[in-house]
Amino acid sequence: PWYNDMRGHWAEACVRVLWEEGVTDGYIPSVDPNVAKYWPQDYSTRAQLAVLLQKVFGLPPAFPEKPTYPDVPRHYLLFWNKPAWHLIEGAYLGGIIFVPSGGYFCPDNRISREDAVELLIRALDLEGYAASLPPAELDTILRRFYDWSYIAEVRRPSMACAIKLGIIQGYEDGSLRPRNYLARGEAAAVVARSCMIRMVARGESFSPDGDGLEDVATFDLSYLKNRGIVSWQAAVQDGQGQPIK
């Protein structure tokens, strides 16, 4: 059921988009199965955001023989009653999660804004683009905000990418607050406003030279079905950044 604690909340429309898509997770009290709560003011955990992105982009769940993270066992639950291990494994396999295998994911920890942006940029398959931003451009983008120096060095490319593409706009006082924790309502808003289309190429490279080997590239698109997308455009560039298709 729709969340009865979202009525009148500033993020209601964004949560509604994701709820209609069937990708949100809330809490249904056992005493009344007709009542659901989203808890928009609560801070989002690392696991909650990873699962949301895994569902938004339709990444298949994964069931490895050995859990990727020692603190995310097979019996791990979201909201005490929702199995989520296989969904987090799917997010890892899909390249969303930046914690390497064998490390501690800390699934129940609150997620900071800069870590949330890193997950989102990876989910949108923009990690390579973010890493390609020239240092001078990256510096210019970030210095528009007075607290830019608080952004961790390793998170600056993804944050600059998110700002450049309009995913992150900052606050009215000119701050980014990168180390602040992200509320669940804020997480839903960022995802709903930015996750329009994700394009992934099958294979690392292709060469359409007519020799019958790797002449064709196949691209997969995933997107929110209820966002009213009417058109899209893509370009294939060569190594010098020139469009060839």
GUGULO-402517 format. One line per 10 residues: for each residue y, z, x of N, C-alpha, C. Coordinates in Angstrom, 1 decimal. Each point is the difference from the previous one (the first is absolute). Example, Ala and Ser with C-alpha at 12.3 -4.5 7.8 and 13.67 -1.06 7.14 Angstrom:
2
-5.7/7.8/13.2/1.2/0.0/-0.9/1.2/0.0/0.9; 1.1/-0.7/-0.4/1.1/0.0/0.9/1.1/0.8/-0.8
***
This chain:
245
-1.2/0.0/0.8/1.2/0.0/-0.8/1.3/0.0/0.9; 1.1/-0.4/-0.7/1.3/0.0/0.7/0.4/1.4/0.4; 0.7/0.2/1.1/0.3/1.3/0.5/1.2/0.6/-0.8; -0.3/1.2/-0.6/1.0/0.6/-0.8/1.1/0.7/0.8; -0.1/0.0/1.3/1.1/0.6/0.8/0.9/-1.0/0.6; -0.2/-1.3/-0.4/0.8/-1.1/0.5/1.2/-0.4/-0.9; 0.0/0.5/-1.2/1.0/-0.4/-1.0/1.4/0.4/0.5; 0.8/-0.9/0.2/1.4/0.2/0.4/0.2/0.1/1.5; -1.1/0.0/0.8/0.1/0.1/1.4/0.6/-1.3/0.6; 0.8/0.1/1.0/0.6/-1.2/0.6/-1.0/-1.1/0.4
-1.2/0.4/0.4/-1.0/-0.9/0.5/-1.0/-0.5/-1.1; 0.4/0.3/-1.3/-1.0/-0.2/-1.1/-0.4/-1.5/0.0; 1.0/-0.9/0.1/-0.3/-1.4/-0.1/-1.0/-0.5/1.1; 0.2/0.5/1.2/-0.8/-0.4/1.2/-1.4/0.6/-0.2; -0.1/1.2/-0.4/-1.3/0.6/-0.2/-0.8/-0.7/-1.1; 0.8/-0.4/-1.1/-0.6/-0.7/-1.1/-0.6/-1.4/0.5; 0.7/-0.7/0.9/-0.5/-1.3/0.5/-1.4/0.3/0.6; -0.1/1.0/0.9/-1.2/0.2/0.7/-1.1/0.6/-1.0; 0.4/0.8/-0.9/-0.9/0.5/-1.0/-0.6/-1.1/-0.9; 0.8/-1.0/-0.4/-0.5/-1.1/-0.7/-0.9/-0.9/0.8
0.2/0.0/1.3/-0.8/-0.7/1.0/-1.4/0.7/0.2; 0.0/1.3/-0.4/-1.3/0.7/0.1/-0.2/0.6/1.4; 1.1/0.2/0.8/-0.2/0.4/1.4/0.5/1.4/0.3; 0.5/0.7/-1.0/0.5/1.4/0.2/-1.1/1.0/-0.1; 0.3/1.1/0.6/-0.9/1.2/-0.2/0.8/1.2/-0.4; -0.3/0.6/-1.1/0.6/1.2/-0.4/-1.0/1.1/-0.2; 0.4/1.0/-0.8/-0.9/1.1/-0.3/-0.2/0.2/-1.5; -1.2/0.0/-0.5/-0.3/0.3/-1.4/-0.6/1.4/-0.1; 0.7/0.9/-0.7/-0.6/1.3/-0.1/-1.3/0.0/-0.8; -0.9/0.8/0.3/-1.3/0.0/-0.6/0.1/0.5/-1.5
1.1/0.8/-0.2/0.1/0.6/-1.4/0.5/-1.0/-1.0; 0.6/-1.1/0.5/0.6/-1.0/-0.9/-0.1/-1.4/0.7; -1.1/-0.8/-0.3/-0.1/-1.3/0.7/1.0/-1.0/-0.5; 0.8/0.3/-1.0/1.0/-0.9/-0.5/1.4/0.2/0.7; 0.0/0.9/0.9/1.3/0.3/0.7/-0.2/-0.3/1.5; 0.9/-0.7/0.6/0.0/-0.3/1.4/1.3/0.3/0.7; 0.0/0.4/1.2/1.2/0.3/0.7/0.0/-0.7/1.3; 1.2/-0.5/0.4/0.2/-0.8/1.2/0.5/0.9/1.2; 0.8/1.0/-0.4/0.6/0.9/1.0/1.0/-0.8/0.9; 1.0/-0.6/-0.5/0.8/-0.9/0.8/0.9/0.8/1.0
0.2/1.2/-0.2/0.8/0.8/0.9/-0.8/0.6/1.2; -1.3/0.0/-0.2/-0.9/0.5/1.1/0.1/-1.0/1.2; -0.3/0.6/1.1/0.0/-0.9/1.2/-1.3/-0.8/0.0; 0.1/-1.2/0.4/-1.2/-0.9/0.2/-0.8/0.4/1.2; -1.3/0.1/-0.1/-0.8/0.2/1.2/-0.3/-1.3/0.7; -0.5/0.1/1.2/-0.4/-1.2/0.7/-1.1/-0.7/-0.7; -1.0/0.7/-0.6/-1.1/-0.6/-0.7/0.5/-0.6/-1.3; 0.9/0.6/-0.7/0.4/-0.6/-1.3/0.7/-1.3/0.3; 0.9/-0.1/1.0/0.7/-1.3/0.2/-1.0/-1.1/0.5; -0.9/0.4/0.9/-1.0/-0.9/0.5/-0.9/-0.6/-1.2
-0.4/0.9/-0.9/-0.8/-0.5/-1.1/0.9/-0.9/-1.0; 1.2/0.4/-0.2/0.9/-0.8/-0.8/0.1/-1.4/0.5; 0.2/-0.2/1.4/0.2/-1.3/0.6/-1.3/-0.7/-0.1; -1.1/0.7/0.3/-1.4/-0.7/-0.1/-0.2/-0.6/-1.4; 0.4/0.7/-1.0/-0.2/-0.5/-1.4/1.0/-1.1/-0.3; 1.3/0.2/0.4/1.0/-1.0/-0.3/-0.5/-1.4/0.5; -0.5/0.0/1.2/-0.3/-1.3/0.6/-1.5/-0.4/-0.1; -0.7/0.8/-0.9/-1.4/-0.4/-0.3/-0.9/0.0/1.2; 0.2/0.8/1.0/-0.8/0.0/1.2/-1.4/0.6/-0.5; -1.1/-0.6/0.4/-1.3/0.6/-0.4/-0.3/1.3/0.6
-0.6/0.9/-0.7/-0.4/1.3/0.6/-1.1/-0.2/1.0; -0.1/0.9/0.9/-1.0/-0.1/1.1/-0.9/1.2/0.1; -1.2/-0.2/0.4/-1.0/1.1/0.1/-0.7/0.0/1.3; 0.7/0.3/1.1/-0.6/-0.1/1.3/-1.0/1.2/0.2; -1.0/-0.2/0.9/-1.0/1.0/0.2/0.6/1.3/0.4; 1.0/-0.1/0.9/0.6/1.2/0.5/1.5/0.0/-0.4; 0.5/1.0/-0.6/1.4/0.1/-0.4/0.9/-0.4/1.2; 1.1/-0.7/-0.3/0.9/-0.4/1.1/0.8/1.2/0.5; 0.3/1.0/-0.9/0.8/1.1/0.4/-0.8/1.3/-0.3; -0.1/0.9/1.0/-0.7/1.3/-0.2/0.5/0.8/-1.1
1.3/-0.1/-0.4/0.6/0.8/-1.0/0.0/-0.7/-1.4; -0.6/-1.2/-0.1/-0.2/-0.7/-1.2/-1.5/-0.2/-0.3; -0.7/1.0/-0.4/-1.5/-0.1/-0.2/-0.3/-0.8/-1.2; -1.2/-0.3/-0.2/-0.4/-0.8/-1.2/0.3/0.6/-1.3; 0.1/1.4/0.0/0.2/0.7/-1.3/1.5/0.2/-0.2; 0.9/-0.6/0.8/1.4/0.3/-0.1/0.5/-0.5/-1.4; 0.9/0.9/-0.6/0.5/-0.2/-1.4/1.5/0.0/0.0; 0.6/-0.9/-0.9/1.4/0.1/-0.3/0.1/0.8/-1.3; 1.0/0.9/0.0/0.3/0.8/-1.2/-1.3/0.7/-0.5; -0.8/0.4/1.0/-1.1/0.9/-0.3/-1.2/-0.6/-0.7
0.2/-1.2/-0.6/-1.1/-0.6/-0.8/-0.1/-1.5/0.1; 0.7/-0.6/1.0/-0.1/-1.5/0.1/-0.6/-0.4/1.4; -1.2/-0.5/0.0/-0.5/-0.4/1.3/0.9/-1.0/0.7; 0.3/0.2/1.3/1.0/-0.9/0.6/-0.4/-0.4/1.4; -1.2/0.5/0.5/-0.4/-0.4/1.4/-0.1/-1.5/0.2; -0.7/-0.6/-1.0/-0.2/-1.5/0.1/1.3/-0.8/-0.1; 1.0/0.6/-0.7/1.2/-0.8/-0.1/0.9/0.1/1.3; 0.0/1.2/0.6/0.6/0.2/1.3/-0.6/-0.8/1.1; -1.4/-0.1/-0.1/-0.7/-0.9/1.0/0.4/-1.4/-0.3; 0.2/-0.4/-1.2/0.5/-1.4/-0.3/1.4/-0.3/0.5
0.8/1.0/-0.1/1.4/-0.1/0.5/0.0/-0.1/1.5; -0.9/0.7/0.7/-0.1/-0.1/1.5/-0.6/-1.4/0.4; -1.0/-0.4/-0.7/-0.6/-1.3/0.3/1.0/-1.1/-0.3; 0.8/0.1/-1.0/1.0/-1.0/-0.3/1.2/0.0/0.9; 0.1/0.9/1.0/1.0/0.0/1.0/1.3/0.8/-0.4; -0.1/0.8/-1.1/1.2/0.7/-0.5/0.2/1.3/0.8; -1.0/0.7/0.3/0.1/1.3/0.7/0.1/-0.1/1.5; 1.0/0.7/0.6/0.3/-0.2/1.4/-0.8/1.0/0.9; -0.6/1.0/-0.6/-0.8/1.0/0.8/-1.3/-0.7/0.4; -0.2/0.0/1.4/-1.3/-0.6/0.4/-1.2/0.7/-0.4
-1.1/-0.7/0.0/-1.3/0.6/-0.3/-0.3/1.2/0.9; -0.5/1.0/-0.6/-0.4/1.2/0.7/1.1/1.0/0.1; 1.3/-0.4/-0.3/1.1/1.0/-0.1/0.0/0.7/-1.3; 1.0/0.9/-0.1/0.1/0.8/-1.2/1.1/-0.7/-0.9; -0.4/-0.3/-1.2/0.9/-0.7/-0.9/0.9/1.0/-0.7; -0.4/1.3/-0.1/0.8/1.0/-0.7/0.3/-0.4/-1.4; -1.0/-0.3/-0.8/0.3/-0.6/-1.4/0.8/0.8/-0.9; 0.0/1.4/0.1/0.7/0.8/-1.0/1.4/0.4/0.5; 0.4/-0.5/1.2/1.3/0.3/0.5/1.0/-0.9/-0.7; 1.2/0.5/-0.2/1.1/-0.8/-0.5/0.3/-1.1/0.9
0.4/-1.1/-0.5/0.3/-1.2/0.8/1.6/-0.1/0.1; 0.4/-0.3/1.2/1.4/-0.2/0.3/0.5/-1.4/-0.4; 1.2/-0.1/-0.2/0.6/-1.4/-0.4/-0.4/-1.0/1.1; 0.2/0.3/1.2/-0.3/-1.0/1.1/-1.5/-0.3/0.1; -0.9/0.9/-0.3/-1.4/-0.3/0.0/-0.3/-0.8/-1.2; 0.6/0.3/-1.1/-0.2/-0.8/-1.3/0.4/-1.4/0.2; 1.1/-0.2/0.7/0.5/-1.4/0.2/-1.0/-0.7/0.9; -0.6/0.7/1.0/-1.0/-0.6/0.9/-1.2/-0.5/-0.8; -0.5/0.8/-0.9/-1.1/-0.4/-0.9/0.4/-1.2/-0.8; 1.2/0.0/-0.6/0.4/-1.0/-0.9/0.1/-1.4/0.8
0.6/0.1/1.2/0.1/-1.3/0.8/-1.3/-0.5/0.4; -1.0/0.9/0.3/-1.3/-0.5/0.3/-0.7/-0.5/-1.3; 0.2/0.6/-1.1/-0.6/-0.5/-1.3/0.6/-1.4/-0.3; 1.2/-0.2/0.3/0.6/-1.3/-0.3/-0.3/-1.0/1.1; -0.8/0.4/1.0/-0.4/-0.9/1.1/1.2/-0.5/0.8; 1.0/0.9/0.1/1.2/-0.3/0.8/0.1/0.6/1.3; -1.1/0.6/0.5/0.0/0.8/1.2/0.4/-0.9/1.2; -0.6/-1.2/0.0/0.3/-1.0/1.1/1.5/-0.4/0.0; 0.5/-0.2/-1.2/1.4/-0.4/-0.2/0.9/1.1/0.5; -0.3/1.2/-0.4/0.8/1.2/0.4/0.0/0.1/1.6
-1.2/-0.2/0.6/0.0/0.1/1.5/0.7/-1.1/0.7; 0.3/-1.1/-0.7/0.6/-1.2/0.6/1.5/0.1/-0.1; 0.6/1.0/-0.7/1.4/0.1/-0.1/0.6/0.2/1.4; 1.0/-0.8/0.4/0.6/0.2/1.3/0.7/1.4/0.1; -0.1/0.7/1.2/0.6/1.3/0.1/1.4/0.1/-0.4; 0.8/-1.0/0.3/1.4/0.0/-0.4/0.2/0.0/-1.5; -0.8/-0.8/-0.7/0.1/0.0/-1.5/-0.5/1.3/-0.6; -1.1/0.5/0.6/-0.6/1.3/-0.5/1.1/1.1/0.1; 0.7/0.0/1.2/1.0/1.0/0.2/1.1/-0.1/-1.0; 0.5/-1.3/-0.2/1.1/-0.2/-0.9/-0.4/0.5/-1.5
-1.2/-0.3/-0.4/-0.4/0.3/-1.3/0.0/1.6/-0.2; -0.6/0.7/0.9/-0.2/1.4/-0.1/1.3/0.8/0.2; 0.9/-0.5/0.8/1.2/0.7/0.3/1.0/0.0/-1.2; -0.4/-0.7/-1.1/0.9/0.0/-1.2/-0.1/1.4/-0.6; -1.0/0.8/0.3/-0.2/1.3/-0.6/0.2/1.1/1.1; 0.8/1.0/-0.4/0.4/1.0/1.0/-1.1/0.8/0.6; -1.2/0.1/-0.7/-1.1/0.8/0.5/-1.1/-0.8/0.5; 0.4/-1.3/0.5/-1.1/-0.9/0.5/-0.7/0.6/1.2; 0.6/0.8/0.8/-0.6/0.6/1.2/-1.2/0.9/-0.4; -0.1/0.5/-1.2/-1.1/0.8/-0.4/-1.3/-0.7/-0.3
0.1/-1.4/0.0/-1.2/-0.8/-0.3/-0.8/0.1/1.3; -1.3/0.3/-0.1/-0.9/-0.1/1.1/0.0/-1.3/0.6; -0.1/-0.1/1.3/0.1/-1.3/0.8/-1.1/-0.9/-0.5; -1.2/0.5/-0.3/-1.1/-0.9/-0.4/0.2/-0.5/-1.4; 0.9/0.6/-0.8/0.2/-0.4/-1.4/1.2/-0.9/-0.2; 0.8/-0.2/1.1/1.2/-0.7/-0.2/-0.2/-1.5/-0.4; -0.9/-0.7/0.6/-0.2/-1.4/-0.5/-0.3/-0.1/-1.5; -0.9/0.8/-0.5/-0.4/-0.1/-1.4/1.2/0.5/-0.9; 0.8/1.0/0.4/1.1/0.4/-0.7/1.1/-1.1/-0.1; 0.3/-0.6/1.2/0.9/-1.1/0.1/-0.4/-1.2/-0.9
-1.3/-0.3/0.0/-0.5/-1.1/-0.8/0.2/0.3/-1.5; -0.3/1.2/-0.4/0.1/0.4/-1.4/1.5/-0.1/-0.4; 0.9/0.4/0.9/1.4/-0.1/-0.4/0.5/-1.4/-0.1; -0.4/-0.8/1.0/0.4/-1.5/0.0/-0.5/-0.7/-1.2; -1.2/0.3/-0.5/-0.5/-0.7/-1.2/0.3/0.7/-1.3; 0.9/1.1/0.1/0.5/0.6/-1.3/-1.0/0.9/-0.6; -1.1/0.4/0.7/-1.0/0.9/-0.6/0.6/1.5/0.1; 0.7/0.3/1.0/0.6/1.3/0.2/1.6/-0.2/0.1; 0.7/0.7/-0.8/1.4/-0.2/-0.1/0.8/1.3/0.5; -0.6/1.1/0.2/0.7/1.2/0.4/0.7/0.7/-1.1
0.6/1.0/0.3/0.7/0.9/-1.0/1.5/-0.3/0.0; 0.7/0.4/-1.0/1.4/-0.3/-0.2/0.9/0.6/1.1; -0.5/1.1/0.7/0.8/0.6/1.0/-0.2/-0.7/1.4; -0.7/-1.1/0.0/-0.2/-0.8/1.2/-1.2/0.5/0.9; -0.9/0.8/-0.6/-1.1/0.5/0.7/-1.3/-0.7/-0.4; -1.0/0.1/0.9/-1.4/-0.4/-0.3/-0.9/1.1/-0.3; 0.2/1.2/0.6/-0.8/1.2/-0.1/-1.5/-0.4/0.3; -0.2/-0.5/1.2/-1.4/-0.5/0.3/-1.0/1.1/0.0; 0.3/1.2/0.3/-1.0/1.1/0.1/-0.1/0.8/-1.2; 0.8/-0.3/-1.1/-0.2/0.6/-1.2/-1.3/-0.4/-0.7
-0.5/0.9/-0.8/-1.3/-0.3/-0.7/0.3/-0.9/-1.2; -0.9/-0.8/-0.3/0.1/-1.0/-1.1/-0.6/0.6/-1.3; 0.8/0.0/-1.1/-0.4/0.5/-1.3/-0.9/-1.1/-0.6; -0.9/0.4/-0.9/-0.9/-0.9/-0.7/0.8/-1.1/-0.8; 1.1/0.4/-0.6/0.8/-0.9/-0.7/0.7/-1.0/0.9; 0.4/0.5/1.1/0.6/-0.9/1.0/-1.0/-1.0/0.6; -1.2/0.5/0.2/-1.1/-0.9/0.5/-0.3/-1.1/-0.9; -0.1/0.3/-1.3/-0.3/-1.0/-1.0/1.2/-1.0/-0.1; 1.2/0.5/0.1/1.2/-0.9/-0.1/0.0/-1.0/1.2; -0.3/0.5/1.2/0.0/-0.9/1.2/-1.1/-1.0/-0.1
-1.1/0.4/-0.5/-1.2/-0.9/-0.1/0.3/-1.1/-1.1; 0.5/0.5/-1.1/0.2/-1.0/-1.1/1.1/-1.0/0.3; 1.0/0.4/0.7/1.1/-0.8/0.3/-0.3/-1.0/1.1; -0.9/0.3/0.9/-0.2/-0.8/1.2/-1.3/-0.8/0.0; -1.0/0.5/-0.6/-1.4/-0.6/0.1/-0.1/-1.2/-1.0; 0.7/-1.1/0.3/0.0/-1.1/-0.9/-1.2/-0.9/0.2; -0.1/-0.5/1.3/-1.1/-0.9/0.3/-0.5/0.3/1.4; -1.3/0.1/0.2/-0.5/0.2/1.4/-0.9/-1.3/0.3; 0.3/-0.6/1.1/-0.7/-1.2/0.4/-0.8/0.3/1.3; -1.3/-0.3/0.0/-0.8/0.2/1.2/-0.7/-1.3/0.3
0.0/-0.4/1.3/-0.7/-1.1/0.4/-1.4/0.3/0.5; -1.0/-0.8/-0.4/-1.3/0.2/0.5/-0.2/-0.7/1.3; -0.4/0.8/1.0/-0.1/-0.6/1.4/1.2/0.2/0.8; -0.2/0.1/1.3/1.2/0.3/0.9/0.8/-1.2/0.2; -0.5/-1.2/0.0/0.8/-1.2/0.3/-0.7/-1.3/-0.6; 0.8/-1.0/-0.1/-0.5/-1.3/-0.4/0.8/-1.1/0.6; -0.6/-1.2/0.2/0.6/-1.1/0.6/-0.3/-1.3/-0.7; 0.9/-0.4/-0.9/-0.2/-1.2/-0.9/0.1/-1.3/0.8; -0.9/-0.2/0.9/0.1/-1.2/0.9/-1.0/-1.1/-0.4; -0.8/0.3/-1.1/-0.9/-1.0/-0.5/-1.3/-0.1/0.7
-0.3/1.0/0.9/-1.3/-0.1/0.7/-1.1/0.6/-0.7; 0.2/0.5/-1.2/-1.0/0.6/-0.8/-0.3/1.5/0.3; 0.7/0.5/1.0/-0.1/1.4/0.4/1.2/0.8/-0.3; -0.1/1.0/-0.8/1.2/0.9/-0.4/1.2/-0.8/-0.4; -0.3/-1.1/-0.8/1.1/-0.8/-0.5/0.7/0.6/-1.2; -0.6/1.0/-0.7/0.5/0.5/-1.2/0.2/1.5/0.1; 1.1/0.5/-0.6/0.3/1.4/-0.1/-0.1/0.4/-1.5; -0.6/1.1/-0.2/0.0/0.5/-1.4/0.8/1.3/-0.1; 0.8/0.1/-1.0/0.8/1.2/-0.2/-0.3/0.7/-1.3; 0.0/1.3/0.0/-0.3/0.7/-1.2/1.3/0.7/-0.4
0.3/0.0/-1.3/1.1/0.7/-0.6/-0.4/1.1/-0.9; 0.7/1.1/0.1/-0.2/1.1/-0.9/1.4/0.5/-0.4; 0.1/0.5/-1.3/1.4/0.3/-0.5/-0.2/0.8/-1.3; 1.1/0.7/-0.4/0.0/0.7/-1.2/0.0/-1.0/-1.2; -1.0/0.0/-0.8/-0.1/-1.0/-1.1/1.1/0.1/-1.0; 0.6/1.2/-0.2/1.0/0.1/-1.1/1.4/0.0/0.5; 0.3/-0.5/1.2/1.4/-0.1/0.5/0.7/-1.3/-0.4; -0.7/-0.9/-0.7/0.7/-1.2/-0.5/0.3/-1.0/1.1; -0.8/-0.1/1.0/0.2/-0.9/1.1/-0.2/-1.5/-0.5; 1.0/-0.8/0.2/0.0/-1.4/-0.5/-0.2/-1.0/1.1
0.3/0.3/1.2/-0.1/-0.9/1.1/-0.1/0.7/1.3; -0.5/-0.7/1.0/0.0/0.6/1.4/0.0/-1.2/1.0; 0.4/0.3/1.2/0.1/-1.0/1.0/-0.5/0.6/1.3; -0.7/-0.8/0.8/-0.5/0.4/1.3/0.2/-1.0/1.0; 0.1/0.4/1.3/0.2/-0.9/1.1/-1.0/0.3/1.1; -0.5/-1.0/0.7/-0.8/0.2/1.2/0.9/-0.4/1.2; 0.1/0.9/1.0/0.8/-0.3/1.1/-0.8/-0.2/1.3; 0.5/-0.7/0.9/-0.7/-0.1/1.3/0.4/1.1/0.9; -0.4/0.0/1.2/0.2/1.1/1.0/1.5/0.2/0.3; 0.8/-1.0/-0.3/1.5/0.1/0.3/0.7/0.4/-1.3
-0.7/0.3/-1.1/0.6/0.4/-1.2/0.5/-1.2/-0.8; -0.3/-1.2/0.3/0.4/-1.2/-0.8/-1.0/-0.2/-1.1; 0.5/-0.2/-1.2/-0.9/-0.3/-1.2/-0.7/-1.4/0.2; -1.3/0.0/-0.2/-0.7/-1.3/0.1/-0.7/-0.3/-1.3; 0.0/0.9/-0.9/-0.6/-0.2/-1.3/0.7/0.8/-1.1
***
